[in-house]
Amino acid sequence: MISADDLVALVRNYNPKTNETLIRAAYDYGREMHEGQVRHSGEPYFTHPVAVAAILTEQRLDDATIITALLHDTIEDTKSTYTHIAGKFGDEIAMLVDGVTKLTNLQLSSTQTKQAENFRKLFMAMSRDLRVILVKLADRLHNMRTIKAMRPDKQVQKARETMDIFAPLAGRMGMQWMRDELEDLAFRVLNPEGRASIIRRFITLQKETGDVIHRITGDMRSEFEKAGIEAQVFGRAKKPYSIWRKMQEKEMGFSRLSDIYGFRIITESEADCYAALGVIHQRWRAVPGRFKDYISQPKSNGYRSIHTTVSGRDGKRVEVQIRTRQMHDVAETGVAAHWSYRDGVRSENPFAVDPARWISSLTEQFEGEDDHDDFLEAVKLEMYSDQVFCFSPKGDVIKLPRGGTPLDFAYAIHTRIGHACVGAKVDGLRVPLWTRLKNGQSVEVITAEGQQPQATWLDIAITGKAKSAIRRALREQDRERFVRLGRELARAAFEHVGRKAKDKVLETAAKNLRLDSADTLLARLGSAELTSRAVVEAVYPDLVPEDGDEIDRKRAVIGLEQGQSFRRAPCCQPLPGERIVGITYRGKGVVVHAIDCEVLADYEDQPERWLDLHWSEGKHPAEYAVTLDVTMSNDAGVLGRICTLIGGQGANISDLEFIDRKPDFYRLHLNVDLRDAEHLHSLITALEAESDVAQVDRMRDAPPIARRAEAN
């Protein structure tokens, strides 16, 4: 365990004016409070807070943060109290210790709803003082370094929580070194075989190619000397988890991966960064599409650097990062650079961001989310996405997560622009709203007076800000529509049990469901936040059947006008249980599409033809045709067994067509009549479990037999 003298010396290295007396007092107090307590490894418990404090000295943090690390478990695990700590060390430190204690009590890896609630609390703690998170991250890092002493099931739980929450959070805060180490430590627990295999391949590669890092580092230093550029060059192999993730993303083996080495160049000035880039690109061949300039367009956490990937004569790629010393300090400590010291004074780094402003910009778009799950979705979208930079027609730079769409771009400019968006041009060409934007593209948003957000936009937008704004607008503009739809759903539901949905009945249902009015009940029913079965059950619990009779096909879809007929679109073959929309045809009724059907793009500029529809709740008959693409063994009796299996699942084969015959396998399209999406899932699961079935896919591109089935 690090002694008090050693800890003080670590702090004094970067802050000679440190309050040595207060740090020693906190060290003694923490050791006294934890006296007799031991860790899973059998070591004295106080070794942990001291190790956390030592980790934070590597980031050159202020005295208050170091002392908080020493005391961070005292309120939770000892007889110490908030009042006692405030009396001995001041209100600031007491508040920080209390904040870390509350974070420790959050079970971030529990059920989805609980996780969402705790994420909101996590962000509230961050907004009060970001140093609370810095201590918690260091706490998690030390726990992961010593995780082997825990039970195997606890190791997996903590590793998964680290991989899903703490590592991405460290990355978003700009502490990439911590993210890399946390991910690798979690990877060691979650997939030890995968990690070991990558390390073995690295060793083999080094034997075959020699010390690549030393050779390339030497070449770079030589080139900079010739150009008269003062620069430090560092090289390293990427972490095993980083390589594993790249293998999964690119679906390629280790031998085909090229950029597994990274090099960092630290220069004296910004001008030298660009000069060094020129030297690198002259000496090595630049890889197209792998250049990012975060100096001219910094990340929101203050990160600045030039990224490029180059390849040598042997075809091996290496990643290069170029930055100044000040930029490097921010790159290492991220948002924590605001509190870091150098030579005894608070570091005056022009690239360090204001933590209050950073956390405010990160959370402002989440404030309108009343639903915990929506909040969790928005946070994860904003927290864990890389960024792309696009330009407005005026030359303004708009930052979006990777995968952002023109709709996200519109909302990033202003909510009013997003609401009025009817289309977009990218680099002068008209594109669909769901187009994925790329770095450097110019985007022009086309707006129209009277345009309003549509429900389908929620599937197009990917940013938390856009989704939150769309949901708020839909809630406001659709309340009346949802009330009308809810009234229709309620009428059908009560008629199904032989009753009428009178106003008094609806008011009684609202009261029993603890809602403020019948209109609120109808709005929630119409927006699918409440089921019609629950509404009926709130008034007539004895009349609700346990299983329910089969729904008449004529009443299978809710939201049609009186006398309107419908048919399922053969292109997507929607099933009960899937989200649907309707497209109206003059004289032909309504064609029902799945919400993700690609054909809907043809009607994007005809919003007047769209209908918001819902499947009726209850038991549907097995008469909705779905086409399956099945590849199976070409052996005697296989087709018969498959047909028997399908019948055993309560499904009926209405048509089949052989597509391809081979000596060992043959492929066919099966038209199968099903009840709903759950029935389809059960059938596909059963088929995939059959040893003679090689592959089963649902067809969504209007095969001939699907068109024949829908025409009948």
N, C-alpha and C positions, 0 to 999 in steps of 0.2 A: 504494500500500500504506500502511496506517495505521502511523505510527511508534510506537515504544515510548512516547514522551511522550504521544501522543494516546490510546493504549490505557489508560495509567495514568490519564489525565484522565477517561476514560469511567468507569473503576471508581471513582475518587475522588468522582465526582458523587453516587454513592449510598452509598459506603463510605469516608469520610475516613480511617478507621483502617486502610486496606488496607496490606498488606506490599509497598510499592512496590519495594523492593530485590529481592524474590523474583520479582515479575512481570517486572522488567527482566532479571533473570538468565535466566529461562525464555525470554524473547523473544530474547536474544542466543544462547542455547544452541540454540534451534530454528533460528534463521537460519543458524548455523554448520553444524549437522547437514545441513540441506537445501541447502547451498551447491552451486551448479552444476545443481541439479534444476529442471526446468521443467514447467509444466502443458501440457495439450493446446493451450491458447490461445497458448502461447509465453511467458507471464508466469513470473516466478520462482515456484517451487513454494510458497515460504514465504508468499506472499500468501494462500494458502488457509487455513492454520492461524490466521493473524491475523484473517481475516474471520470464521472460526468463533468465535473469542474475542470479537470485537465483537458478534456476534449474541447471545451469552450475556450480555454486559453489559446488553443491552436488558431482560433478565429479572432484572437486579440480583443475579446469582449470586455466590457466595463465591469467594475467591481460589483455592482448590484447583481449582474447576471451570474458572476462566479459564486457569490455568496448564496444566491437562490439555488444554484446547483447543489451546494453543500447541504442546504436545508430542505430540499424539495420533497423529501419523504417524511419530514418530521411531523407535520400536522396529521397526515394519514396514518402513520405507523407507530407513533410514539405518543406520550402524554402531553406533548407540546401543543400550544394553541395559537391561533391567529393573534390574540391579544398579547401573549407572552413574546412572540417574535417581533411584533410591532414595538413593544416596549424596549427590547434589547437592540433591535437592528433598524427600526424605523418603518413607517407606513409603506414606503415604496417596496421594500423587500418583502414585507408581510403580504402585500397585495400580489406580488409575483409568485411567492410560495403557494398562496391560496389558489391562484390561477392554475398552477401546475397540478396541484392536488385535484382540482375539479376535472382537469383533462384526464388524469390517471383513472378517475372513476368512470369515464365514458367507455362503454363497451362498443367500440367502433366496428367490431366484426360480428355483431349479433344480427338479429333478423333485419330485413330490409327497412321496415318502418322505423324501428328503433335506431337503426344506423342513420337514417335520414334525420331524425330528431337530434341525434348526437352530433351529426355533422353541422347542424345549425348552431349548436352550442359551441362546437369547436371554433367556428368562424366568429362567434361573439367574443370568445376568449382572445382570439387573434386580434380582433378589432380594438380591444382595450389596450393591449401591449404585446407586441409581436415577440418580445423576449421570452414570453411564456412558451411559445412554440419552439424557440431555439433551445431552451432547456429540455423540453419534451423530446425533441429530435435527438439531442445528445444522449438523453436517458435511453431512448430506444436503441441507439447505435451501440451503447455499451451492453445493453441486455442482449442484443443480437450477437455481439462478439463472444458472449459467455453463455449462449443459449443451450449448449450441450448438456448443462447440468439439469435442465428441466425434463419433465416427462415427455415422451415422444408426441403424445396428442397435443400437449401445450406448445411444443416446438412448432408443430404444423400450424396451429391457430395463430401464434405470434408471427410466424413467417408469412402467412397469407395476409394478415393485417398489415404487415410491413410492406409487402409487395403492392398491395392495393391502395394504401392510404399514405403511409409515412414517406416512402421513397418518392412517389410522384410529388408530394407536397414539398419535400426538400428540393427537388428539381425545379419546381415552379418558383421557389424562393431564391433560386440562383445558386444553390449549393450543390453543384453537379457532382463533386467528389463524394459528398455524403450520399447522394442518391445512388451513385455507382456502387459504393460499399454496401449500403443497405440492401440493394437488389441482389448483389452477389452473395451476401450472407443468407438472405432468404432463399435464394436459388440452391444454396448448399443443403438446405433442409428439405425443400420441396421436390428437388430433382437431383439427388446426389450423383446418380449414375450419369445423367446428362452432363453435369459439370465436370465429373472426372474424365469423361470421354473427350471433352474439348481440351482439357489440360493435357491429356495424353497425346492428342493430335498436335498441340502446340509444341510439345517436346520433340515429337518426330519431325515437325516442320523445321525446327531450329537445327536439328542434326543435318537435315538435307540442304538447307539454304545458308547456314551459318548465322552470325549475329547481324540480322537485317537492320535492326535499330541503330546499332553502332555505325554501320556502314553508311546509312542514309543521313544520320546526324552529322557525320564527318563531311559528307558531300555538301550538305546545306551550309555548314559553317564556312567551308572553303569558298562557296559561291558568294556568300555575304562579304567575306573578306575582300574578294576581288572587286565587289561593287562598292566597297567602303561603307557598308552598313553595320552598325553595332547592334548585335542581336544575340540573345541566348537561345539555344535550341535544345529542346527536351523531347525524347521519344519514348513511347511505351506501347505495349500490346494492350488491346482492349480487354475489358473484364470478360470472364467466361459467360456471364448472363447476357451482356451486350451482344456477344457473338451468337449465342443461342437464339436470342430474339430476332436477330437479323436472318438467321437460317430459317426460322419459322415464317417470317414475313415474306422472304423472297423464295421460300420453298426450294431451297438448294442445299446441297451438302457442304461440309467444311472445306473440301478440296476446291470447290468452285467459288468460295468467298474470297474476295480480293482485298478489300479495305479493312484488314484486321489490325493494322498498326496505325497509331495516331501520333502526330508530331505537333508540338507547340512552340511557337516562335515569339519571344518577348523582345520588343524593340524599345527604343528611347522616346519615340514620338509617333504621333498619328501619321505624319508624312512618311516615316520609315516603314510603317505597316504596309502602305500601298507600294512603296519601293520594293519591299521584301516580296510582296505578292508578284510584282513584275519579274523579279529574279527567279522565283519558283516556277512561274509559267514559262519563262524562257528556257529553263533547264529541263523541266519535265512537262509532259503533255497533260493539259487540263482535261478533266472528264466533263463533258457537257451536262448541264442540268444539276451540277453538284457545287455550285458557287452561291454563297450567301454573304451579304455584307451587313452584319449587325452593328457596324460602326456608324454608318449613315442612317440605319434604321434599327435603333436599339430595342431590345426586348423590354417589356414593361417592368421587369425587376432590375433594370439597369445594366443588363448584360450587353457588352460590346465586344465584338471580335469579327475577324474575317474568316470564313470557312471556305475551304476549297479542297477538292480531291484531285490528285494527279496520278498518272501512271508512268512507270519507267519502261525501259526497253524490253524487260521481261514480262510486261503486261500486268505486273503486280500494282495494285492501287494502294495509296496511302492517303489518309486524311490529314490535312494541315490546318491549324488554327493560328492566326496571327493577331497579336494585341500588344498594347503598351503595358508597362508595369502597373499603372493605376487601374487600367481595365482588368488586368489579371487579378488584382486584389478584390475587385467586385465580383469577378467570375468565380473566385474561390469561396467568398463569403456571402455573395448575393445580397439580399436585403439586410443581412446582419452587418454589412459594411458601415451602416449608419452609426453603430455603437462601437466600432473597432477603434483601437488606439495605435498610434505609431509614435515612438520616441516621447512618450509621456503625455501627448495631447490627443484629443479626439481627432481622428483622421479626417482631414479636409479633402476628401476625394470628390472631385466634381462629377463623377459618374455614379456615386452612391445615390439611391433613390430615397425619398422620404417615406418611411414605412407606413405612416398614417395615410398618406395619399395613395400608396400602393394598395393597401388592404381595402381602402375606400373604393378605389376603381374596380377592384376584384369583386366586391360584394354588392355594389349599388344596384346591379341588375337583378339581384336575388331577393331584394326586399319586398317586391310585389308578390312573391310566391307564397300563398297561404298553405298550399299542400306540401307536406314534408317530402313526399316522393318527387314532386316536381322540383323542389329545392335541391334535392340530392342529385337529380339528373342534371340540373343547370350547373351545379358546382363541379361535377365531374367533367362535364363538357368543357368548362372554362379552365379548370385546373390542369387537366392532363393532356392538352392538345398542343402540338407544335404550331407555329404561326406561319402564315403567308402574308405577304404585303402586296396590296393592290392600290391602284391610283384612281382618283376621281378625275373627271374631265378638267377640273381646275388644277390638277397636280397634287392635291392633298393625298397623303398616304393613309390608307385604312388597314389596320391590323385585324386579321381574322384567324381562327384556328384552321389547321390543315383540313381540307374538305369543305371549307366555307362556300356558300352559294351566293349568287347575286342578291337573293332575298336577305341573307345575313349582312351583306354589304350595305343594302338599303337601310336596315335597322341600325347598323353601326354609325351611319351618318346622322340619322335622327328618326325617332319613332314615327313622326308624322310622314316622313318619306317612305318608311317601311309600310305603313298602313295603306298608302296610296299607290304602291308599286303594282304595275300591270305587266312589266317586262323589263328586259335589260339587253344592252349591247356590250359585248366583250371584245375589245380591240376592233371596234367598229362593226362587228357582226352580231345580228340578233340571235340570242341563245335562249333555251328554256331556263326557267327560274331555278331548276335543280342542278344546273351545270356546276361542276366542282372547279373553283377558281385556282389559278396557279400564280406563283410569284411573278411580280412585275406586270401583270395584266392591267389594262385600263378598263374600267367598268363605268358604264353610263346607265343610270337607273331611269326607266321610263315610268312616269306617273300619270294618273288620270283622276280628275275630280269625281268624287262620288264612289271611288273604289274603296272596298272594305276588306279586312283580312278574312281569309277563308280557312275552314278547318283543315283542308289538305295541306296548308302551309306548314302545319306542325310536323309533317313528315318530310318537308323540304328543308326547313331551317335546321341548323345544327348548333347555333350559339345559344347560350343561356339567355342572353339579352333579348334576342329575337323571339325565342319560344315564350318567354315571360310576357313580352309585349303582345304577342298574338293571343295568348290565352286570356289576358286581361280584356283585350278588345272583343274577343269572341264571347266572353262572359257578359259583357255589357250589351253588345249588339244582338246577341242570340237569346237573351232571356225571354223576350216575347215569343220568339220562334220555338224555343224549348218548352215554354208553357203550352203553346198550341199542340206541339208534338206529344208532350206529356199527357195532355187531356185525351188525345186520341189513344195513346197507350193505356191510360187508365180506363177509358171506355171499353176497349177491347178486353182488358183483363177482368173487369167486373162483370161484363156480359158473359165471360167464360164460366163464371160461377153462378150465373143467374141473378145478378144484381145490377143496379145502375149506379154510375159514378156521379151521384148528386153532390151539390156543393157541401151539404152538411156531412155527407160521408167522407168527402175529401178533407174537410176541416178536422173531422175526428181522426182520420189517418195521420194528418200532419201533427196533431196534438200528441197522439200516441208515439209518433216517431221523433218527438221533441223538436219539431220544426216550427218556425214562427207563423207560417200561413200556408193556405192551400196552394197559392201560387208558387211559393218556394218548393213545396213538394212536387208540383207539376214540372217546374223548371229542372229539378234534379232528376226527375224521372225521364224527362225529354233529353237530358244531356248524358244519360246512362250512368249517373252517379248513384242512382237508386233503381232497384228492380221493381217491375210491376208486381211480381209475386210478393215482395216485401210490403208493398202498399196494401194489397188485398189482405194479406195476413195480419196487418195492423188493425183491420176492422173486423174481418171475418176469418179468424184463424181456423175454425172448424171446417170451412168450405174449401180450403186449399188442399188439393190432392197431393199425396206424397210423391207420386211419379208423374201424374198428369196424363191426360189423353193426348193422342197425336194431334198436332196443329194442322188444320185444313190448309192446303197449299195456297188457296186464294187469300188467306190471311197471314201468310208466312212472313210478309214484309210490312213493316210499319212506316208510315210517312207518305204513302201514296194518297192522292186525292180520290174523292168519291168516284167510283167507276173506272179508275185507272187499272190497267192490267200490267203485269211485268213478265219479263223472261230473263234468264241468266245469260250473261255474256259468254259466248263459247271461248273467247280468248283467255279468260282467267278462271272461269267456272267457280264463282264464289260459293262458299258453303256457309250455312248457319254457324255462328260463332266467329266469323271473320267480319272485319269492318267493311262496309259497303257504301257506295254512292250510286245514284241513278242518273242516266242520261235520257232525256225525253226525246221522242220521235213523233212528229205529227202523224196521227193516224195509226201509229204502231205501238203506242203505249210507252213503257219505260224499260230500258235495258239496264240490268243491275251488274255493276262491276265491283271487283275487289278494289280496295282503296289504293293498292300499290300496282294496279294494272297499267302497263306502259301505254295502252291504247288511249287512256285518259288525256295524254298529252295533246292529242288531236283536238280536244275540246277545251283547251286551256283558255282560249280567247272567246269562249261562249258560256260564261258563267250562268246566264239565264236558263240554260238547259240542265243544270246540275240540280239534283235533289239529294238532301241529306236523309238517308234511310237507315233503318235498323231491322235486324231479324227479330221476329217475335220470340219471346222467351218461352221455353217449354220443350216438349218432345216433338221433334220433326219426323215425318216418315222417311224411310230410306229410299228416296226417289230423286236424289240430286246427283246427276252423272258427273264423275270426275275421271279424267284419263290418266292412266299410269303408264309410264315407260319402264318395262320390266326386262331385264336380261337374266336368263336362266340356263341351266345346263341342258344340253341336247341329249338327254337320256330317256329311255323308255319309261313312261309313267309319270314323268316330272310334271307335265302340264296338268294332268289329271289331279295330282296331289295338290298343285297350286290352286286349282279351281275349287277343290274340296276345302282347302284352308280358307279361301275367300268366303265361301258359303258359311263356314263355321264361324266367321266373324260377323255374320248377320248382313253381309253385303251380297249384291247380285251382279253378275257379269252380264251386261246388256249387249256388248259387242267386243270383238277383238280383231286385230289386224297384225299379221306378221310383217315386220319391217326388214329384218336381216337374218339370214340363216347361215350358220357356220357349222363345221363338223363337230365342234365341242360346245358352242353356245348358240342360242338364238335369241333375238330381240323382238318384242311385240308390244303393241299398244293395247291396253285393256280399258274398256269403258266400264266403270264400276258405279253402281248406284249406292249412295251413302246418305246418312242422316245429317251429319254435321262435321265440323273440323276435327272434333275429338274422335269421331268414328274413323276419319281418314288417318289420323295419327296412330290409332290402335291397329288399323289394318296394315299400314306401312311397317310398323314395328314388328308385327307378326311375320310379314313377308321377309323382312331383313334377317329375322332369326332363322329362317329356313336355309339349310346348308346348300341347297341347289339353286338358290337365288343369288346372283352376283351383285345386282344393283337394282334399286327401285327409285324412280323419280316421279314427281307429280308434273304433268305436262301443263305448261301455261302459254302455249303458242298456237292455239286453235288447230289441232290436228284434224284430219278429215273426219274421223269417226266421232269426234266431239261435235263438229258442226252437224253431222247427221243426227246425233242424239238430240241436240237442241232444236233441230227443225221439226222433229216428230211431235 
